[in-house]
Amino acid sequence: MNLFFEESGDFKAGTVLSQQGEAYQVELQSGKRSKVKTRDVLLQFTSPEPAQLMQEAQALAAGLDLDFLWEVAGQEEFGFAELGAEYFGHAPLPQEAAGLLLKLHGAPMYFYRKGKGRYKAAPEASLKAALAGLEKKKQQALLQAQYVEELKAGRLPESMRPQVRQLLFKPDKNSIEYKALETACDELQTSPARLMLTVGGLASPKDFHFSRFLLEHFPKGSGFPAVQLPALPTLPLADVQAFSIDDVTTTEIDDALSVTVQADGTLKIGIHIAAPALGIRRSDAIEAIARQRMSTVYMPGEKITMLPDEVVAAFTLDAGAARPAVSLYATLNPDDWSVLATETRVELVPIVANLRHNELDDQVTEETLASGSGDYPYRRELSLLWQWAQVLEQGRMVKRESFGLKPEQANRVDFNFYVEDDVVSIVRRKRGAPLDKIVAELMIFANSSWGKYLHEHGVPGIYRCQGSGGWAARMQVRMLTHAAPHQGLGVDQYAWSTSPLRRYTDLVNQWQILACIEHGVTAPLAAPFKPRDADLFAIVSAFDAAYGAYADFQTNMERYWCLRWLDQQQARRVEAVVLKEEVLRLVDIPLIVRLPGMPAAPRGAQVRLDLLRWDEVELTIEARLIEVLPVEADASLAEEVLDEAVQDEPAEALIEAEADAEVTTTEGEVTAPGAADSVAAATESAPQPDNP
């Protein structure tokens, strides 16, 4: 006797060797023996042979018409043998019954299984929907195959063009476009980004990095909706002649300075900060834009501003007009440069000049300032500001050392990136030049003074602090809503307030400062943000996240442009300096190279490398050590890098002033502190101006 039975969802036939109770010992065609329970047996037959039955059943099943079977089956539940008798017109032969069962079981859209050998025909509506879905899948499979062939041929299907960013960075993995891209990449043994570069979905590796950033942080695009310029209050006109000091490409001019010699011989130095808080109100349309962005985004060659261009134009401190500003005046005794008094005002400030670094850096040097020589604008004013800036720096260093920190180093070199027509030049610039230091020290003075001003009025603000607690806590820079020391800068409190056109935190602090000016002792009741305001804590958290993400993006883009520079220069053999262990920085550009397995060399050692390859998509570089150069190769460079490596002090203790530095970017140019790699960015030591 032979059996046709079901085992593990599959149908088989075999010869019975023995029976014991409710089980059979069955030998299959392959010679394998199986134990088959009675409940799994569907047919018992003597002929044909099991192998022949399976062969004939499969052939018969292939020829059966499913649509006709479905019509014959009706709407009631049935057994396969019952349907076989009606379909064949006689009691079905074993191979006929088996073939029919195979056909029913293999068509779940037509027949729903109800038990062993029992089925029910699908309702007509359900069958039509299932067949339509099947046809759709067939068409999608054909379309997917077409997409794959086009991608492999180097063409981007038109329907995929609008989805390039989504496919690369936030794909729907069930879409046929993503499946086609994945299949093509597997067959070509490449990555989605490289394939998109090949087929024209991405214009360049730069487009890849920029697109990823935009999709994550500006999914609706980086443009601005139409906004109505805010009305400004009537303000008194200041009796000063103010000038700004910025890079030539700066458009968000936040700060300007003025110097007035008074009748009694004292000096009144004004620090004038653009005042968008006079027109932008909390919860209005422009404030919503600024809060969503939190900061201007900088990168070599371009930037994404925090505020719309027309708003920036209304408040930036451009020369040739009186501009609304919040002014901090310090009255000084020029004999010892002590601060006799400070005063904060809201006023219109005449801006008579916008001085530019590229025009003055070579003329305004420590030597010309000391000798009084040189022919450049505002020579006397800059000389006086330079003298005060040095006194301010010395005072900070004393305070810093009282906190147990080492003095700041001044040998750090920054790198400026200039991009024009996709060609990059990278220029070294020594940090701590007089114009840099003047602006840096006066901005630190203003941020510290206004932080104290808010604290004395009982009004919360957004502070940067560093110190207190254990060693690790002392080294970490944090944001708080109350005054606390910033040990790295050597000040008792530090509230970002001098860049309200490009940082939302500074705009918030300016609202609070304006409340103090207007309301005095009642400011805590009138300020936009009250003590322990939960919304202020939310702003701190959101700003930290956004500012960190923007900084990471800027670092990646600077690394990209460093690799582009290597390609443009056809650089293959270069010199580098050891920062620590296996971490090196190229001499000519701020590009960090890691060299696993490199022989031990001291910090500051200069080496020669062969660059083997680099990848502008992955932002990686491979190099080989050729030789360690003699110590006397460049002693000044070694000293600079030793300072850069910041021996014995973690970076968090030293980079705060750079965080307060504006990275000036416009179409074609960027001026930035050297942040081409997190290791380099982690070694800042000297204070930086708001507008370097």
Long-range contacts (C-beta under 8 A, 24 or more apart in sequence): 1-44, 1-45, 1-46, 2-44, 2-45, 2-46, 2-47, 2-49, 2-50, 2-53, 3-36, 3-41, 3-43, 3-44, 3-45, 4-41, 4-42, 4-43, 4-44, 4-45, 4-50, 4-53, 4-94, 4-97, 4-98, 5-36, 5-40, 5-41, 5-42, 6-40, 6-42, 6-116, 7-34, 7-36, 7-40, 11-42, 11-98, 11-101, 11-102, 11-105, 12-54, 13-50, 13-51, 13-53, 13-54, 13-98, 14-50, 15-50, 29-54, 39-116, 40-116, 42-80, 42-98, 42-101, 42-116, 42-117, 43-94, 43-97, 43-98, 45-94, 47-94, 48-94, 48-95, 52-95, 53-94, 53-95, 53-98, 54-98, 56-95, 56-99, 57-95, 57-96, 57-98, 57-99, 57-101, 57-102, 58-99, 58-102, 59-99, 60-95, 60-96, 60-99, 60-100, 61-99, 61-100, 61-102, 61-103, 61-106, 64-99, 64-100, 64-103, 66-103, 66-107, 66-110, 69-100, 69-103, 69-104, 69-110, 69-111, 70-110, 70-111, 70-121, 70-122, 70-127, 73-111, 73-119, 73-121, 74-121, 75-120, 75-121, 75-123, 76-120, 77-114, 77-118, 77-119, 77-120, 78-118, 78-119, 78-120, 79-117, 79-118, 80-104, 80-117, 80-118, 80-119, 81-117, 83-119, 109-134, 140-176, 143-176, 144-176, 144-179, 144-180, 144-183, 145-180, 147-176, 147-177, 147-180, 147-181, 147-184, 148-180, 148-183, 148-184, 148-187, 151-180, 151-181, 151-184, 151-195, 151-199, 152-184, 152-187, 152-188, 154-198, 154-199, 155-199, 156-196, 156-199, 156-200, 156-201, 160-201, 161-201, 164-196, 164-201, 164-202, 164-211, 165-211, 165-212, 165-214, 165-215, 166-215, 167-192, 167-196, 168-192, 168-193, 168-196, 168-208, 168-211, 168-212, 169-211, 169-212, 169-215, 169-216, 170-215, 191-617, 193-617, 194-617, 197-617, 204-422, 205-560, 205-616, 205-617, 206-422, 206-557, 206-560, 206-564, 206-616, 208-617, 209-553, 209-556, 209-557, 209-560, 209-619, 210-299, 210-557, 213-553, 216-549, 217-297, 217-546, 217-549, 217-550, 218-304, 222-304, 224-289, 224-308, 224-309, 225-285, 225-289, 227-285, 227-286, 227-289, 227-308, 227-310, 227-311, 228-285, 229-279, 229-310, 229-311, 229-314, 230-278, 230-279, 230-280, 230-281, 230-284, 230-286, 230-311, 230-314, 231-279, 232-278, 232-279, 232-324, 233-278, 235-278, 235-324, 235-346, 235-347, 235-348, 236-345, 236-347, 236-348, 237-322, 237-347, 237-348, 237-350, 238-270, 238-272, 238-322, 238-325, 238-327, 238-345, 238-347, 238-348, 238-349, 238-350, 240-270, 240-272, 240-349, 240-350, 241-350, 241-352, 242-270, 242-272, 242-317, 242-349, 242-350, 242-351, 242-352, 243-319, 243-351, 243-352, 243-353, 243-354, 243-355, 243-377, 243-378, 243-381, 244-317, 244-319, 244-351, 244-353, 244-354, 244-355, 244-691, 245-355, 245-356, 245-357, 245-360, 245-435, 245-438, 245-439, 245-689, 245-691, 246-354, 246-355, 246-356, 246-357, 246-662, 246-664, 246-691, 247-356, 247-357, 247-358, 247-664, 247-671, 247-691, 247-692, 248-356, 248-357, 248-358, 248-359, 248-669, 249-664, 249-665, 249-666, 249-668, 249-669, 249-670, 249-671, 250-662, 250-664, 250-666, 250-691, 251-305, 251-312, 251-316, 251-666, 252-296, 252-305, 252-307, 252-312, 252-316, 252-499, 252-501, 252-502, 252-662, 253-316, 253-317, 253-318, 253-354, 253-501, 253-691, 254-316, 254-317, 254-498, 254-499, 254-500, 254-501, 254-502, 254-506, 254-662, 254-690, 254-691, 255-317, 255-439, 255-443, 255-498, 255-499, 255-690, 255-691, 256-317, 256-325, 256-349, 256-351, 257-381, 257-385, 257-438, 257-439, 257-442, 258-349, 258-381, 259-380, 259-381, 259-384, 259-385, 262-331, 265-334, 266-331, 266-332, 266-333, 266-334, 266-340, 267-331, 267-332, 267-334, 267-384, 268-329, 268-330, 268-331, 268-332, 269-329, 269-330, 269-332, 269-384, 269-385, 269-388, 269-442, 270-327, 270-328, 270-329, 270-349, 271-327, 271-328, 271-329, 271-330, 271-442, 271-443, 271-445, 271-446, 271-498, 272-317, 272-325, 272-326, 272-327, 272-349, 273-325, 273-326, 273-327, 273-328, 273-446, 273-497, 273-498, 273-500, 273-510, 274-315, 274-316, 274-317, 274-323, 274-324, 274-325, 274-500, 274-501, 275-315, 275-324, 275-325, 275-326, 275-346, 275-500, 275-510, 275-514, 276-307, 276-311, 276-315, 276-500, 276-501, 276-507, 276-510, 277-326, 277-500, 277-507, 277-510, 277-511, 277-514, 278-324, 278-346, 278-514, 279-314, 279-315, 279-324, 280-311, 280-507, 282-511, 282-528, 286-311, 287-507, 290-504, 290-507, 291-504, 291-539, 291-542, 293-504, 293-546, 294-503, 294-504, 294-542, 294-543, 294-546, 294-547, 295-502, 295-503, 295-504, 295-543, 295-546, 295-547, 295-550, 296-501, 296-502, 296-503, 297-550, 297-553, 297-554, 298-550, 298-554, 298-663, 298-664, 298-665, 298-670, 298-672, 299-553, 299-554, 299-557, 299-558, 299-665, 299-670, 300-417, 300-418, 300-419, 300-424, 300-557, 300-558, 300-561, 300-665, 300-670, 300-672, 301-417, 301-419, 301-424, 301-561, 301-665, 301-667, 301-668, 301-669, 301-670, 302-665, 302-666, 302-667, 302-670, 303-665, 303-666, 303-670, 305-502, 306-501, 306-502, 306-503, 306-504, 307-501, 307-502, 312-501, 315-501, 316-501, 317-349, 317-351, 317-354, 318-351, 318-354, 319-351, 319-352, 319-353, 319-354, 320-351, 320-352, 321-350, 321-351, 322-348, 322-349, 322-350, 322-351, 323-348, 323-349, 323-351, 324-348, 324-349, 325-349, 326-510, 326-513, 326-514, 326-517, 328-446, 328-449, 328-450, 330-445, 330-449, 332-388, 334-384, 337-387, 337-388, 337-391, 342-449, 344-450, 344-453, 344-513, 344-516, 344-517, 345-517, 346-514, 346-517, 353-377, 353-378, 355-435, 357-435, 357-671, 357-692, 360-435, 361-429, 361-433, 361-435, 364-433, 364-434, 364-435, 365-433, 365-434, 366-434, 369-434, 382-434, 382-435, 382-438, 385-438, 385-442, 386-434, 386-437, 386-438, 388-441, 388-442, 389-434, 389-437, 389-438, 389-440, 389-441, 389-442, 390-437, 392-441, 392-442, 392-444, 392-445, 393-437, 393-441, 393-687, 395-490, 396-441, 396-444, 396-489, 396-490, 396-491, 396-687, 397-490, 398-490, 399-490, 399-491, 399-492, 400-487, 400-488, 400-489, 400-490, 401-490, 403-467, 403-485, 403-487, 403-490, 404-487, 405-487, 405-488, 405-490, 405-649, 405-653, 406-648, 406-649, 408-654, 408-685, 408-686, 408-687, 409-643, 409-646, 409-685, 409-686, 410-643, 410-685, 410-686, 411-639, 411-640, 411-643, 411-644, 412-640, 412-643, 412-644, 412-683, 412-684, 412-685, 412-686, 413-640, 413-644, 413-674, 414-672, 414-673, 414-674, 414-692, 415-589, 415-590, 415-672, 415-674, 415-676, 416-670, 416-671, 416-672, 417-558, 417-561, 417-669, 417-670, 417-671, 417-672, 418-668, 418-669, 418-670, 419-561, 419-668, 419-669, 419-670, 420-668, 420-669, 422-564, 423-568, 424-561, 424-564, 424-565, 424-568, 425-565, 426-561, 426-562, 426-565, 426-588, 426-589, 426-590, 431-686, 431-688, 432-686, 435-689, 436-688, 436-689, 436-692, 437-687, 437-689, 438-689, 439-689, 439-690, 439-691, 439-692, 440-657, 440-660, 440-661, 440-687, 440-688, 440-689, 440-690, 441-687, 443-498, 443-660, 443-689, 443-690, 444-489, 444-491, 444-494, 444-657, 444-660, 444-687, 446-497, 446-498, 447-494, 447-495, 447-496, 447-497, 447-498, 447-660, 448-489, 448-491, 448-492, 448-493, 448-494, 448-495, 450-495, 450-497, 450-509, 450-513, 451-483, 451-493, 451-494, 451-495, 451-497, 452-483, 452-492, 452-493, 453-513, 453-516, 454-483, 454-495, 454-509, 454-512, 454-513, 454-516, 455-482, 455-483, 455-493, 457-516, 457-520, 457-521, 457-523, 457-524, 458-523, 458-524, 458-531, 459-512, 459-515, 459-516, 459-523, 459-524, 459-527, 459-529, 459-531, 460-512, 460-527, 460-529, 460-530, 460-531, 460-532, 460-533, 460-536, 461-495, 461-497, 461-508, 461-509, 461-512, 462-495, 462-496, 462-505, 462-508, 462-509, 462-536, 462-539, 462-540, 462-543, 463-493, 463-494, 463-495, 464-494, 464-495, 464-496, 464-656, 464-659, 465-493, 465-494, 466-652, 466-653, 466-656, 474-653, 475-649, 475-650, 475-652, 475-653, 476-652, 477-652, 477-653, 477-655, 477-656, 477-659, 479-505, 479-540, 479-543, 479-544, 480-540, 481-532, 481-533, 481-536, 481-537, 481-540, 486-656, 487-653, 488-652, 488-653, 488-654, 488-655, 488-656, 489-656, 489-657, 489-687, 494-656, 496-660, 498-660, 498-690, 499-660, 499-662, 499-690, 502-662, 503-543, 504-539, 504-543, 505-539, 505-540, 505-543, 508-536, 508-539, 551-675, 551-681, 554-663, 554-672, 554-675, 555-675, 555-676, 555-677, 555-678, 555-681, 556-619, 558-590, 558-672, 558-675, 558-676, 559-591, 559-592, 559-619, 559-676, 559-677, 560-616, 560-619, 562-586, 562-589, 562-590, 562-591, 562-676, 563-591, 563-614, 563-615, 563-616, 563-619, 563-621, 564-616, 565-589, 566-591, 566-611, 566-614, 566-621, 567-614, 567-616, 571-611, 572-610, 572-611, 573-608, 573-609, 573-610, 573-611, 573-626, 574-608, 574-609, 574-611, 575-606, 575-607, 575-608, 575-609, 575-629, 576-606, 576-607, 576-608, 576-609, 577-604, 577-605, 577-606, 577-607, 577-637, 577-638, 577-641, 578-602, 578-603, 578-604, 578-605, 578-606, 578-607, 578-641, 579-603, 579-641, 579-644, 579-645, 579-679, 579-680, 579-683, 580-645, 583-679, 584-609, 585-641, 585-644, 585-677, 585-679, 585-680, 587-634, 587-637, 589-676, 590-674, 590-675, 590-676, 590-677, 590-680, 591-621, 591-676, 591-677, 592-676, 592-677, 592-679, 592-680, 593-621, 593-623, 595-623, 595-625, 598-625, 599-625, 599-628, 601-628, 603-641, 603-642, 603-645, 603-647, 604-637, 604-638, 604-639, 604-641, 604-642, 604-645, 605-629, 605-631, 605-638, 606-633, 606-634, 606-637, 606-638, 643-685, 644-680, 644-683, 644-685, 645-683, 646-682, 646-683, 646-685, 650-682, 651-681, 651-682, 651-683, 651-684, 654-683, 654-684, 654-685, 655-681, 655-682, 655-684, 655-685, 657-684, 657-686, 657-687, 657-688, 658-684, 658-687, 658-688, 660-687, 660-688, 660-689, 660-690, 661-688, 661-689, 661-690, 661-691, 661-692, 662-689, 662-690, 662-691, 662-692, 663-692, 664-691, 664-692
